[in-house]
């Protein structure tokens, strides 16, 4: 989740997550013709030993998903051929809207010239 939420303030960690998301989506496109399917799974806080290793008490975190539930949800997403599976996201349409908006940006880019708002006023 941190990979598309810079306001969480975990810049380096979030950047690595954003990279993995971008890489997964790109590889899914590039490898599809070879019959290879790539899925990105974006969990929120998950009950693993990483928290203890980091010296963080899990009891201080309000909501934490169990690993088994995360894995089961990821596998359901995989079976549905979701390119991006976000187990803690309860309104799937929100991700769809974000992804459609991202794709819409691409259709509005005109590389040959700057947008009107960036041109000097006459």
N, C-alpha and C positions, 0 to 999 in steps of 0.2 A: 504494500500500500504506500509505503514511503517513496517509492519510485516515481509517483506522480503527484506528490504533495510536498513541495519545497517549504511550505509554511510550518512543517513539523520541526524544522530547524536541525535536521540531521543531514547536512549537505553532502558530505563525502559518502556516507552510507546510502543516502537517497540516490546519489548519482550512480552508484554501482547498481542499484536496483533498476533505475531507469535504463541503464545500459543493457542489462539482462532482458528487460521487457522489449526494448528496441531490437536487440539481436534475435530474440525468439520470434518476434513478428516478422522480421526480415527473412530469417532462415525458413520460416514456414512458407513464405511466398517463393523463395528461391528453390526450395527443395520439393515443392508440391508436385512438380512434373515427374519426379523420381519416386513418387509414392511415399515420401517421408512427411510425416506430420509432426509439427513442433507446437507444444503447448506451454504457455507461461502461466504459472500459478502465483497469485499474489495473496499471500496470507496476511493476516494482521498478527498480533501477538499470539504466539503458539507455545504451549507448555512443553518446553524442552530444557535440556541441561545448560543451554547457552546462557540462560539468565543467571543461574548459580555461578557459572564460570566468570560472568561479568560482575559478580558481586551484587546482583539485583534480587531483592526479595519479591517473588511472584505475588505474594499477598498484597503488595502495594499497588499492583496493577488491577484496575477495575474489571476488565474483561479479558480473558485468555482462553483461546480455543485449545481443546485437547488434540493431540497429534492424530489419533485415530479418526476423529471427526474431519480434520483437515484432509487427510489422505483419502478418506471415503468420498468427500466432496470433490476433490481434485480428480479422482477416477471417474466420477459421474460426468464431470465437465469434459474429461478426455473422451469418454464414450459418446458424448454429444458433439464431439469435434469442435469444442470451443477453443479458439486461438488463445484467449485470455480467460482464465478461470479465477474468480475472486470469491472464495468461499464465504467470507463474512459480509459480502454485499447482498443485502436483501431485496433491493430493487434493481434487477439486472438491466432495466432500461436506462439507468443512469450511465452505466459504462457504454452502452450502445450509443447514447446521445453524445457522450464525450468523443467516442471514436468517429462517429459521423461528422462531428464538428471539425475534428482534426483532418479528416479526409476532404471536407469542404474547403479548408484553407488551401489545400493543394490546387484545387480547381480555380482559385481566385488569384493565384500568383502569375504575374506577367514579368518574366525575367528580363525582358529587353529594356524596360524603363521603370523608374521609381514611381511609386504611387503618387497620385495627385497631391495628397496631403504633405508630401516631402519636397515638393517642387517650390522654387522661389516664387513669391507673389509678384505679379507684374505691376 
